[in-house]
Amino acid sequence: MKKRFCFVVFAVLLVFASCENPKRKAINLKQEGIDLLYHNEFNPAIEKFEESLKYNDQDAETYYNIGNAWFGLKEVDKAFENYTKAIETDSTFAQSYINRGRIYKERGDRDAACRDWLRAEKLGMKSIREETKFCK
């Protein structure tokens, strides 16, 4: 009886140990994607980020990083979509405004670029002042 009880307890502990918290899984996958992005491995990074979104689709930073990977692949429209999704997910995620503003600038839409850059500056991004000085 004692052996059986110990086996059941061990089995239950093993099951719980193998169950990973979904938010933790999302964070781990996002970190793997960031590492790949850092090494300019854009397609595998996108795969990791998109897998991360399966566990937490409300993470603006993940959408931002997907945008950066697409930008690295010179897929500017896809980058723009993901920066926008990051902003829709968290309207205070300033880095997405900066990068989306740069795409607006490339497209020749200075007003939209300035709106995004001024918003990023208002959110505390001091590094954008070089761009925003032409917007005021």
trRosetta pair geometry for C-beta under 8 A, 3 or more apart (Angstrom, degrees):
i j d omega theta_ij theta_ji phi_ij phi_ji
1 4 5.8 -56 -150 35 31 111
1 5 6.4 32 153 -19 65 106
2 5 5.7 -52 -149 35 32 113
2 6 6.4 32 153 -18 64 106
3 6 5.7 -56 -149 38 31 111
3 7 6.3 33 152 -21 65 106
4 7 5.6 -54 -149 35 31 113
4 8 6.4 32 153 -19 65 104
5 8 5.8 -54 -149 35 31 110
5 9 6.4 29 154 -17 65 106
6 9 5.8 -54 -146 38 31 111
6 10 6.2 33 154 -20 65 108
7 10 5.6 -55 -147 38 30 113
7 11 6.2 31 154 -21 65 106
8 11 5.7 -53 -146 35 30 112
8 12 6.4 30 155 -18 64 105
9 12 5.8 -55 -148 36 30 110
9 13 6.3 29 154 -16 64 108
10 13 5.8 -58 -148 39 30 111
10 14 6.2 33 153 -22 65 108
11 14 5.6 -54 -148 34 30 114
11 15 6.5 32 153 -20 64 103
12 15 5.8 -53 -151 33 32 111
12 16 6.5 25 154 -13 65 107
13 16 5.8 -58 -146 41 32 108
13 17 6.0 33 156 -22 66 110
14 17 5.7 -54 -143 36 28 112
14 18 6.4 22 158 -17 62 108
15 18 6.1 -64 -152 37 27 106
15 19 6.7 26 152 -23 63 106
16 19 5.8 -54 -149 29 35 111
20 24 5.7 -121 174 83 93 115
20 25 4.9 106 117 -64 122 102
21 24 4.0 77 71 9 101 112
21 25 6.7 -170 88 -12 50 83
22 25 5.4 -53 -146 35 33 114
22 26 6.4 37 154 -21 66 102
22 55 4.4 -172 -176 -161 85 96
22 56 6.8 142 139 -50 95 85
23 26 5.6 -50 -149 34 34 114
23 27 6.4 34 152 -19 65 104
23 55 6.9 178 -82 148 25 108
23 56 5.8 70 -115 -66 64 133
24 27 5.7 -53 -149 36 33 112
24 28 6.3 33 153 -19 66 105
25 28 5.8 -54 -147 36 30 111
25 29 6.3 27 156 -15 64 107
25 52 7.8 -178 126 -126 70 62
25 55 4.7 -156 88 -116 106 165
26 29 6.0 -58 -148 40 28 108
26 30 6.2 30 154 -21 65 108
26 52 4.7 93 -155 -168 67 80
26 53 7.6 90 -135 -70 107 19
26 54 7.9 -165 -96 65 91 57
26 55 3.7 -152 -62 91 94 115
26 56 3.7 27 -121 13 171 112
26 59 6.6 165 159 -24 131 149
26 62 7.6 -68 178 -65 102 147
27 30 5.6 -54 -145 36 30 112
27 31 6.3 31 155 -20 64 105
27 52 7.8 117 -44 -145 14 116
28 31 5.8 -54 -150 34 30 111
28 32 6.6 32 151 -19 63 103
29 32 5.6 -51 -151 34 35 113
29 33 6.4 37 150 -19 65 104
29 48 5.2 -174 180 -177 81 81
29 49 7.4 157 136 -92 97 24
29 51 5.1 -128 -162 95 146 101
29 52 3.7 -171 95 -77 118 88
29 55 7.1 132 21 23 135 131
30 33 5.5 -55 -153 36 34 115
30 34 6.4 37 150 -22 67 102
30 48 7.3 152 -97 138 21 100
30 49 6.4 60 -116 -114 65 67
30 52 4.5 97 -58 -134 76 161
30 59 7.0 -91 -83 134 147 156
30 61 7.1 63 -167 105 142 107
30 62 5.4 -93 -111 -94 116 98
30 65 7.1 126 -158 35 89 157
31 34 5.5 -47 -146 33 35 113
31 35 6.5 39 153 -20 63 102
32 35 5.7 -53 -153 34 32 114
32 36 6.5 30 150 -16 65 105
32 48 4.7 -138 96 -151 102 146
33 36 5.6 -55 -148 38 34 110
33 37 6.1 37 152 -23 67 106
33 45 4.6 97 -162 -161 74 70
33 46 7.6 112 -143 -53 115 13
33 47 7.9 -170 -103 70 100 53
33 48 3.5 -168 -71 93 88 117
33 49 4.2 109 -143 -54 164 78
33 52 6.5 -85 -10 -15 137 135
33 62 7.6 67 67 -137 154 82
33 65 6.1 101 124 134 121 140
33 69 7.8 -71 -180 -55 103 140
34 37 5.4 -51 -144 36 32 115
34 38 6.3 40 153 -25 64 103
34 45 7.6 103 -61 -144 15 111
34 65 6.3 -76 -85 -133 76 146
35 38 5.7 -50 -151 30 30 116
35 39 6.8 12 154 -3 61 108
36 39 6.0 -69 -153 47 33 101
36 41 4.2 -84 -172 75 87 110
36 42 7.8 166 137 -75 99 15
36 44 4.9 -126 -157 97 149 101
36 45 3.8 -168 97 -76 113 84
36 48 6.2 141 17 10 139 140
37 40 7.6 36 -177 -78 34 24
37 41 7.3 -92 -67 57 23 66
37 42 7.0 60 -116 -104 65 55
37 45 4.3 104 -61 -137 75 155
37 65 6.1 -107 -54 -168 163 102
37 68 6.2 55 -160 104 136 118
37 69 5.6 -96 -109 -79 103 93
37 72 7.4 175 -151 -12 81 155
40 72 6.4 -165 -139 -174 74 138
41 44 4.8 -17 145 44 110 112
41 45 5.8 132 95 -30 73 95
42 45 5.5 -61 -146 36 28 115
42 46 6.4 31 158 -22 66 102
42 69 4.4 145 -154 -166 83 85
42 70 7.6 141 -177 -68 122 24
42 72 4.6 -165 -90 90 131 122
42 73 4.9 180 128 -52 157 98
43 46 5.7 -49 -149 30 32 112
43 47 6.7 34 152 -19 62 103
43 69 7.8 154 -61 173 23 120
43 73 7.3 88 -59 -83 75 136
44 47 5.5 -51 -152 34 38 116
44 48 6.5 38 152 -19 68 102
45 48 5.8 -55 -152 36 34 109
45 49 6.3 30 153 -17 67 107
45 65 7.3 -117 162 155 113 105
45 69 4.7 -165 93 -104 120 136
46 49 5.7 -57 -145 40 31 110
46 50 6.1 28 158 -17 67 109
46 66 5.9 81 -127 -136 77 82
46 69 4.8 -172 -63 117 87 150
46 70 7.1 84 -94 -58 127 75
47 50 6.0 -57 -144 39 26 107
47 51 6.3 28 155 -19 63 107
48 51 5.7 -56 -149 37 30 111
48 52 6.4 37 150 -25 64 104
49 52 5.4 -50 -152 31 33 118
49 53 6.7 38 150 -24 63 100
49 62 5.2 156 -161 -169 94 89
49 65 5.5 -164 -105 95 139 110
49 66 4.7 -172 119 -71 150 90
49 69 7.0 -164 6 1 145 145
50 53 5.5 -44 -152 26 38 116
50 54 7.5 51 147 -28 58 91
50 66 7.0 88 -59 -104 77 129
51 54 5.7 -39 -166 13 42 117
51 55 7.8 25 145 -4 62 100
52 55 6.1 -67 -167 40 42 103
52 56 6.7 -36 160 48 77 88
52 59 7.2 -63 137 54 112 147
52 62 5.4 -150 100 -128 127 139
53 56 6.8 -89 -133 76 34 49
53 57 4.8 59 -175 -102 84 71
53 59 7.2 -137 -102 42 68 104
53 62 5.8 171 -70 130 87 146
53 63 7.9 79 -92 -66 124 75
54 57 7.5 40 -87 -59 14 94
56 59 5.0 61 120 -27 110 115
56 62 7.5 140 92 -10 95 149
58 89 5.8 167 -156 -158 53 109
59 62 4.2 62 98 3 111 112
59 63 7.2 162 96 -8 64 82
59 89 7.1 -9 72 158 15 150
60 63 5.8 -57 -155 39 40 109
60 64 6.1 45 148 -23 70 107
60 86 4.3 90 -166 -162 81 76
60 87 7.4 93 -143 -58 119 21
60 89 4.3 -178 -81 89 81 116
60 90 3.6 -82 -39 25 147 116
60 93 4.1 -146 143 -57 146 156
60 96 6.8 -96 175 -26 107 141
61 64 5.3 -52 -147 37 34 118
61 65 6.3 34 155 -18 66 104
61 86 7.3 91 -64 -137 17 116
61 93 7.2 -155 -65 -137 59 131
62 65 5.8 -53 -148 37 31 109
62 66 6.5 35 151 -20 64 102
63 66 5.6 -50 -149 34 34 113
63 67 6.5 40 149 -22 64 102
63 82 4.9 -171 -180 -173 77 82
63 83 7.4 158 136 -87 97 19
63 85 4.4 -136 -155 97 144 104
63 86 3.8 -170 90 -68 114 79
63 89 6.1 147 7 8 144 142
63 96 7.5 18 101 -101 102 137
64 67 5.5 -53 -156 33 32 116
64 68 6.6 32 148 -20 64 102
64 82 7.1 166 -88 140 17 99
64 83 6.6 59 -116 -110 62 62
64 86 4.3 76 -57 -105 78 158
64 93 6.5 -136 -57 160 132 134
64 95 5.8 60 -154 94 144 114
64 96 5.0 -109 -101 -75 102 96
64 99 7.5 127 -153 29 87 143
65 68 5.4 -46 -147 33 39 114
65 69 6.5 40 152 -20 66 100
66 69 5.7 -53 -151 35 34 111
66 70 6.4 32 152 -15 66 104
66 82 4.4 -139 92 -146 101 152
67 70 5.8 -56 -147 39 31 108
67 71 6.2 34 152 -22 65 106
67 78 7.7 -173 -121 125 55 65
67 79 4.4 86 -166 -160 73 65
67 80 7.4 123 -139 -36 110 13
67 81 7.7 -171 -100 69 93 54
67 82 3.5 -162 -66 89 83 112
67 83 4.4 98 -129 -50 162 75
67 86 6.7 -76 -12 -14 134 128
67 96 7.0 101 32 -126 161 89
67 99 6.3 122 129 114 131 146
68 71 5.5 -52 -147 35 31 114
68 72 6.4 37 151 -23 63 103
68 79 7.2 91 -66 -136 17 106
68 99 7.3 -89 -80 -126 77 162
69 72 5.5 -51 -152 32 33 115
69 73 6.7 24 150 -11 64 105
70 73 5.6 -60 -151 43 36 107
70 75 4.3 -82 -173 76 89 106
70 76 7.6 157 133 -84 99 15
70 78 4.0 -133 -156 100 148 106
70 79 4.0 -164 91 -65 107 73
70 82 6.3 141 15 11 135 135
71 74 7.4 36 -178 -82 36 25
71 75 7.4 -99 -72 59 24 62
71 76 6.6 55 -115 -104 69 58
71 79 3.9 79 -60 -110 81 151
71 99 7.1 -95 -57 -171 157 124
73 78 8.0 -12 70 63 118 131
75 78 4.2 1 135 32 114 118
75 79 6.2 139 93 -24 69 87
76 79 5.3 -53 -145 37 35 115
76 80 6.2 41 154 -24 67 103
76 103 5.8 155 -174 -132 104 112
76 106 7.1 -103 -151 91 150 150
77 80 5.6 -50 -148 33 31 115
77 81 6.6 35 152 -21 63 103
78 81 5.6 -47 -148 32 35 115
78 82 6.6 28 155 -13 64 106
79 82 6.0 -64 -153 40 30 105
79 83 6.4 30 153 -18 67 106
79 99 7.3 -103 161 152 110 120
79 103 6.7 176 98 -78 110 140
80 83 5.9 -54 -146 36 30 109
80 84 6.3 31 154 -18 63 108
80 100 6.2 97 -138 -128 68 82
80 103 4.9 -163 -88 136 101 166
81 84 5.7 -59 -153 38 28 113
81 85 6.3 30 150 -21 65 106
82 85 5.3 -45 -141 34 38 114
82 86 6.4 45 154 -23 64 98
83 86 5.6 -48 -152 31 33 115
83 87 6.6 33 149 -17 63 104
83 96 4.4 160 -161 -162 78 88
83 97 7.9 159 173 -61 111 21
83 99 5.2 -145 -108 89 140 107
83 100 4.0 180 126 -64 139 98
83 103 7.3 171 33 8 151 137
84 87 5.6 -55 -152 37 34 111
84 88 6.3 35 150 -19 67 105
84 96 7.7 175 -56 169 19 122
84 100 6.4 110 -62 -110 67 140
85 88 5.5 -51 -145 37 34 113
85 89 6.2 35 154 -21 65 107
86 89 5.7 -58 -149 37 29 111
86 90 6.8 -39 171 44 64 87
86 93 5.3 -104 154 94 101 150
86 96 4.0 -169 91 -89 127 151
87 90 7.3 -89 -139 72 23 51
87 91 6.0 49 -178 -112 70 52
87 93 6.3 -136 -94 58 49 103
87 96 5.0 -155 -54 110 85 136
87 97 6.6 99 -96 -66 122 75
87 100 7.0 -34 -31 -11 136 155
88 91 7.6 22 -116 -70 17 77
89 93 7.4 18 78 -4 90 142
90 93 4.3 83 92 -30 107 109
92 123 5.7 157 -159 -135 69 125
93 96 4.9 42 111 9 105 115
93 97 7.6 154 97 -14 61 86
94 97 5.5 -55 -158 32 46 113
94 98 6.6 46 149 -22 74 101
94 119 7.6 -169 -125 121 74 77
94 120 4.3 108 -166 -142 90 76
94 123 4.0 -167 -81 93 114 136
94 124 6.6 -117 -52 56 160 76
94 125 4.5 176 157 -38 140 122
95 98 5.5 -51 -154 31 38 115
95 99 6.5 26 156 -10 69 105
95 120 7.5 102 -71 -133 19 121
95 125 7.4 152 -73 -96 52 140
96 99 6.1 -58 -145 43 33 103
96 100 5.9 30 159 -15 68 111
97 100 5.9 -58 -139 43 27 107
97 101 6.0 35 157 -26 63 109
97 116 4.3 -177 -172 -175 80 84
97 117 6.9 169 142 -76 100 27
97 119 4.9 -130 -147 85 154 108
97 120 4.0 -170 88 -59 122 98
97 123 7.3 131 23 17 145 139
97 125 7.8 -172 69 13 113 149
98 101 5.7 -59 -154 34 24 115
98 102 6.7 26 151 -21 61 102
98 116 7.1 -179 -71 141 19 104
98 117 6.6 70 -113 -108 58 68
98 120 4.8 95 -57 -116 80 168
98 125 6.3 -126 -59 156 123 166
98 128 5.6 -130 -109 -91 108 124
99 102 5.5 -47 -151 29 37 114
99 103 6.9 37 150 -16 64 99
100 103 5.6 -51 -155 34 39 111
100 104 6.5 44 146 -20 67 101
100 116 5.2 -141 88 -141 97 156
101 104 5.4 -49 -148 34 36 114
101 105 6.4 40 151 -22 65 102
101 112 7.5 -169 -122 125 62 70
101 113 4.4 95 -168 -154 78 65
101 114 7.5 123 -146 -40 116 15
101 115 7.7 -167 -104 67 101 58
101 116 3.5 -161 -70 87 97 123
101 117 4.5 120 -156 -49 165 82
101 120 7.0 -97 -11 -5 141 131
101 131 7.1 102 130 150 135 152
102 105 5.5 -48 -150 32 34 115
102 106 6.6 38 149 -20 63 101
102 113 7.2 92 -70 -136 18 109
103 106 5.5 -48 -149 34 36 113
103 107 6.4 30 152 -14 65 108
104 107 5.7 -64 -150 43 31 109
104 109 4.5 -81 -172 76 88 104
104 110 7.6 149 136 -85 101 14
104 112 4.1 -138 -150 98 143 105
104 113 3.9 -169 93 -67 113 76
104 116 6.3 149 11 11 142 134
105 108 7.7 52 178 -66 31 18
105 109 7.4 -96 -73 61 24 60
105 110 6.7 55 -114 -100 68 57
105 113 4.2 80 -59 -108 79 154
105 131 8.0 -93 -66 -148 149 121
109 112 4.2 7 135 29 118 115
109 113 6.1 142 97 -22 71 88
110 113 5.4 -57 -145 38 33 114
110 114 6.1 33 158 -20 68 106
111 114 5.9 -55 -148 37 28 109
111 115 6.5 33 152 -23 63 103
112 115 5.5 -48 -149 31 34 115
112 116 6.6 30 155 -14 65 104
113 116 6.0 -60 -154 39 30 107
113 117 6.1 23 154 -14 67 112
113 131 7.6 -107 154 176 106 122
113 135 7.9 -139 104 -89 81 121
114 117 5.7 -57 -138 43 32 108
114 118 5.8 31 163 -19 68 109
114 132 7.2 112 -144 -125 74 64
114 134 7.6 -117 -97 96 110 79
114 135 3.5 156 -141 -128 111 120
115 118 6.1 -58 -144 39 22 107
115 119 6.3 25 155 -20 60 109
116 119 5.7 -57 -150 35 29 113
116 120 6.5 30 152 -19 65 105
117 120 5.6 -51 -148 35 34 112
117 121 6.3 35 152 -19 65 104
117 128 5.2 -174 -161 171 89 128
117 131 4.8 -117 -144 112 151 122
117 132 4.9 -167 135 -76 114 87
117 135 6.1 174 78 -30 122 157
118 121 5.5 -50 -146 37 34 114
118 122 6.3 39 152 -21 65 104
118 132 5.7 124 -84 -130 64 116
118 135 5.7 -139 -56 122 107 148
118 136 8.0 132 -100 -70 117 81
119 122 5.6 -53 -148 36 31 114
119 123 6.4 28 151 -17 63 107
120 123 5.6 -59 -150 39 32 111
120 125 4.3 -29 157 38 92 139
120 128 5.1 91 101 -19 121 167
121 124 7.9 154 180 18 29 9
121 125 5.8 -84 -89 66 38 81
121 126 7.5 81 -137 -97 74 31
121 128 5.1 -124 -70 78 87 119
121 129 6.7 104 -117 -78 122 63
121 132 5.0 10 -45 -53 150 164
125 128 4.8 49 117 -4 110 115
126 129 6.1 -12 -179 -25 57 112
127 130 7.9 -27 166 8 52 99
128 131 5.3 -52 -176 43 75 110
128 132 5.6 65 129 -20 91 109
129 132 5.6 -62 -133 46 36 105
129 133 6.1 52 165 -42 69 95
130 133 6.4 -42 -154 9 23 113
131 134 6.8 -68 -179 32 41 102
131 135 7.2 31 137 -20 70 115
132 135 4.9 -59 -153 33 55 120
132 136 6.6 53 156 -29 80 99
133 136 6.6 -51 -151 22 32 108
